[in-house]
Amino acid sequence: MRIPPPGEADGLRRTRPARGDAWLAGGLTVMSVVASLLASAGPPYRDIDPLGFAVATASVLCLLWRQVAPVTVAIVTSAALIVNAAAGYTVTVVQWPAWIALFTCFSLYGDWTRRLTGALAAGLAVVGYVTLDRAPVGALELLGITMCFLISTIGGDAARSRRAYAAAAEARALGEARERAMRTERILIEERTRLARELHDALGHAVNVMVMQAGVGRRVFAENPAFGHEALGHIETLGRGALDELDRLLRVLHPTVDGAAGAASAPATTDPAGLADLAAPVNPVNPADPADPADPADPADPVDLTGLAGRVHAAGRELELNTGEVDLAPSTARALYRIIQEAVTNALRHTTSGRIRVNLAQAGDEVRVEVTNEGRGFPAPVPGRGLVNMRERARLEGGDLEAGPVAEGFSVRATLPGRVRTARS
């Protein structure tokens, strides 16, 4: 059932007679013919003749347009009832079109102007019938008229209310379906964004370092073959790691491939973020809080800043690690590593010299990390995908991130929630 848009008149708008109304008019016409042939009104009423049959037929045929112009039909059928009584015919079938038209006014319209117009037309028809009918109208007839009037008005209003309730229920169902579709779409967008972030942070870092190491190895190969050979080894290692990372992401997208879901993403150690291998000691991640095997951010092999420092060194740059002991939840530890990795990757991508320094420490329940790329004349950062990803990772863990030029160069500073360490006996 169509729900009328705002501003459209109350009720169902039609431009031509409905099929059901055609059947209704046809049935009442047949009843008129049968009544005129089989029933004789007798005195004081006038027998049915062509004029009486024409009045009854015209009243019945008006019902074809009862949903097109219900108020007009109510007026015409009420007038036909008055004419019928004035001409001396019995009411027989002529009364029913008037009651049906009144029912239609209350069924299709909610505003009282048109409802009252239809009721007034029916009331005048009743007054005309009582006044002009050739036989006295007794209490029983008046009771029947009253019941017909109440059934037409109350029944019409109930029909409209039921139709409005059905339309509202349909609108709610459509709204809920749209809301479910929007929620599904939001989930898909969030998942795509998460996978894009993983691809950018993990594979983007590996490819950037491989390109830089290949360039350094090519330049020094003739003068320092050993360094060039070492660079090729680093490139091979990074390439294999990138392929493993890509394989894990593909297994998340297609979890039934080659066996159980996420088998290749299962953590191999109790330190899913690999932060236990930092240059300075870092507490192991709580084994009671394992990584999510379906999360593509869970590396299968431990990663560490020492390995990151080695790859940066192979690219011809220095990475200084100043790290203290921190205690993080597994998801926060993963976010921390990805932030450091992306900050270092940006430093390698945008500068060709200068020291890169990582300061990591915990104060109370906050873990602070600062990655500084030493140099001068750094412009304000342009919000690219890398910076957006870092901020989003910090935000999702309940922290924040700032980036911009400082006196020493360019700095990325992040604050993440840590777990409060208890004193050890």
Helices and strands as residue ranges (DSSP letters): H 19-38, H 50-61, G 62-65, H 70-86, G 92-94, H 95-108, H 112-132, H 139-198, I 199-203, H 204-220, H 225-253, G 263-265, G 275-277, H 305-314, E 319-323, H 330-350, E 356-363, E 366-374, H 385-396, E 400-406, E 409-417
